[in-house]
Structure formats: structure tokens, C-alpha cells
Amino acid sequence: MTLTEPQPDGAAAVLRGDLAVTACMETLQVGYLHAVAAAAGCSLSQPFPDNGIDWQVSHGSRAHAVDDEVTVKIQLKATAQTAPDPRGPFFSFTLDNDHLRKLARERVAVPRILVVMLLPRRVDRWLSAGPDALELRHCCYWVNLAGHPVTGQRRTNVRVPTAKVFDDRALCDIMARVGAGGSP
């Protein structure tokens, strides 16, 4: 699928590139992750080759009990299938079972989380810039899927809590728990 959607009424024509929408979604969520990590004082690394985990985020602090630097593995996903402002305590997201198995392992050396970005369907609503702010629409949510069962034949629905917005404070809290020897 390419970015060939019609312009909104009253909008000036904008010539967008012909990258697939899914590739653009991936690029936007990576930018979001970079911004959150920067604000949280974390470093990022990208495994190469990618083996089902997109990013590793590390947080250094002398306050950590288990090590002076702790790491969390992150699997990023983005969707426009769920409303950007979900109502209720969670929204459903469908994962391939192979991804879920990797994220659901309970005994791991490095904890793993799923981060899901909800986006408006219209690309022209993803971003808004002004002299006082750069806004990405909408946001990411995170969930620790350790122990989650695989229930579908090829894909499984998981519940992502709407209270778990993935921002710099949430990332700092996750790292503090991991640094104390706990789970995300």
C-alpha cells in the first residue's frame, strides 16, 4: 500500500513520498522511541540482524541494585486499526504467535516489552509542528507479556492497557523496577 490517499478538504496539496504506509509507520514509531529514550536518559541499540526484537534500551544509574546499567528489549508495533484514543482499560492487538512466544518467555536474562503505537488513519494527522511544540499523534502504550499464553493458530490477541502510556517517565519507572531486580 502506498501513500496515495486523498488530501483532506481545504488542505493544500502536499506531495508525499511513495513509501508504503507501514514503512512510514515504522519510521515514525522509531522516532517516538528515540525521543522517549533521550528524555529518559537512556541509550539505544538495534540488534543486527533483527531476531524478533527491534531495540534494546539501556539505563545507567548507581541507584540500580543488580548492575550499574540495566537493559530492556523492545518490540515495536504500530497500527491504525485501533482508534488513537481508545476507550476502556485496554485495547486488543493481534500478534503473530512467533513474536508472542519470544515476548512471553518468563525466564529471560533481559526483560522484554511490547510497545504499540496507535496512529490516525490519515497520514496528514500524524504530525503537527509549531513554534512551541512538535506533536506526534497519537501515542505508544506498553505491556509486559511474560507468561502470556498463545491461543490462536497463527496469531493471538493480546490486551494492551490504556493506562500504560509509553513515555519518558514510564520508561524510567520500568528501568527502576528492572534495576531493583524486578520485572518491567
Beta strands, then each sheet from edge to edge (+ up, - down):
strand 1: 43-45
strand 2: 55-60
strand 3: 69-79
strand 4: 90-96
strand 5: 112-118
strand 6: 127-130
strand 7: 133-136
strand 8: 140-143
strand 9: 155-161
sheet 1: 1+ 2- 3+ 5+ 8-
sheet 2: 4+ 9-
sheet 3: 6+ 7-
end
